[in-house]
Amino acid sequence: MLHQEIKDNTLDYALQLDKEDALKAYRERFYFPLQENGNPYIYFCGNSLGLQPKHTRNVMEEVITAWEKRAVEGHFKGDNPWMFYHEYIVQQMAKIVGAKPIEVTVMNTLTTNLHLLMVSFYRPSAKRYKILMESDAFPSDRYALVSQIKFHGYDPKDALLELKPRTGETIIRTEDILTVLEQQGNEIALVLIGGINYYTGQLFDIKTITQKGHEKGCVVGFDLAHAAGNVNLNLHDDQVDFAAWCSYKYLNSGPGSLSGCFVHERFAHDKSLPRFAGWWGHNPETRFLMPNTFDPAPGAEGWVNSNAPMLSLAAIKASMQIFEELSMKQLLNKSHQLTGYLEHLILQLKNERIEIITPSNPQERGCQLSIRVKGSGKALFHKIHSRGVIGDWREPDVIRISPTPLYNSFADVWKFVQILKDCLLED
Ligand SMILES: *Cc1c(COP(=O)(O)O)cnc(C)c1O
């Protein structure tokens, strides 16, 4: 929402926006956690763990019941036989990331998938062995990359290149990424960046980075943990080589649920790519003949190792049913409005201690705003929490607030900013 379009700063106005919200009914389809006094929390932590859709329990129960009633025959019998359960999920998941179904699968968890994909896509050589990532990335990604570099016998001090913002800035400029690729691209084997940085909320220019990386002969992958279900993605058209994301943040599929995984179509039939194999990645047409030699299934499925945990798939299915009802455009319309409204109200506080470090351009961010409160500590965050808000605190002084378009309201945002204002007065 453009700031000049926001007419006033009252709760009545927020309630009016809620009334006009085309997605307002979706809020009722999620459970909100409750405070001790029985009131729901204002929940802004969808970037960490999405809320539970109310019908998830039923979809999971169908699996529990099929297991109870049919045991092993649940694989092939019943309304939703487990053997084919992933097909619907993959179709819908592919739409969310702008991919073809053959390019997407759901397996393992995110960090594990990054490793499995790097087995195929990080193939260092004496001349080209470096990995380019963003600084202040999610720690798990850094651990994974450093361990891969060491595994291949290289020294992370030399082989891991970290993109840093310019001095005094918090956002990494695309032009600076392109310069690094231009100057050092010939030594870079892999570019692996978080599509949205978890700390600053910056959305990177996936298309431009991929193009430039390819121009210099690098493989380009993305960790989309904070991007999937949150921003518009076009992994196929943007020519991204591979990507992985978790399903428990903006995809509302429950704690530790399975990770999505993308491998571009141009590798779909490339059986020469080295990979770590398992029986569930074997060509399904001959899998149960139990042959001795591995024949990878076409597409992303060829990277799967094990048969899927059905309870987790059920939770993902429940979430996908919600996403299926909406276009990404509808979701993003509300998202831009809601986050723009949050930004507007925070700026209206005119509090000198507050700095929003997330880019102000809606095209360079998702729903999350990272709010730096200078001179504050975690006590401020605890105070906000005790007033009924679940957000997220990152040392040393950043509060991350993610109003998600599926279940947050304009009134949520308004109330949070009032609470922030009050707590700052006392801080
Ligand atoms: C949430 C998140 C993870 C979590 O990894 P898991 O393997 O699912 O525990 C990893 N990387 C990024 C960038 C994340 O945001």
The ligand as an SDF file (V2000), in Angstrom:
LIG
                    3D

 15 15  0  0  0  0  0  0  0  0999 V2000
   14.6580  -22.1860    8.6160 C   0  0  0  0  0  0  0  0  0  0  0  0
   15.9090  -22.2970    7.8590 C   0  0  0  0  0  0  0  0  0  0  0  0
   16.6860  -23.4650    7.9030 C   0  0  0  0  0  0  0  0  0  0  0  0
   16.2670  -24.6200    8.7560 C   0  0  0  0  0  0  0  0  0  0  0  0
   16.8350  -25.8100    8.3480 O   0  0  0  0  0  0  0  0  0  0  0  0
   16.2450  -27.2250    8.7460 P   0  0  0  0  0  0  0  0  0  0  0  0
   17.1810  -28.1440    8.1020 O   0  0  0  0  0  0  0  0  0  0  0  0
   14.8490  -27.2900    8.2430 O   0  0  0  0  0  0  0  0  0  0  0  0
   16.2700  -27.3160   10.2450 O   0  0  0  0  0  0  0  0  0  0  0  0
   17.8310  -23.5050    7.1320 C   0  0  0  0  0  0  0  0  0  0  0  0
   18.2220  -22.4530    6.3600 N   0  0  0  0  0  0  0  0  0  0  0  0
   17.4890  -21.3090    6.3130 C   0  0  0  0  0  0  0  0  0  0  0  0
   17.9230  -20.1700    5.4510 C   0  0  0  0  0  0  0  0  0  0  0  0
   16.3310  -21.2030    7.0660 C   0  0  0  0  0  0  0  0  0  0  0  0
   15.6270  -20.0720    7.0350 O   0  0  0  0  0  0  0  0  0  0  0  0
  1  2  1  0
  2  3  1  0
  2 14  2  0
  3  4  1  0
  3 10  2  0
  4  5  1  0
  5  6  1  0
  6  7  2  0
  6  8  1  0
  6  9  1  0
 10 11  1  0
 11 12  2  0
 12 13  1  0
 12 14  1  0
 14 15  1  0
M  END
$$$$
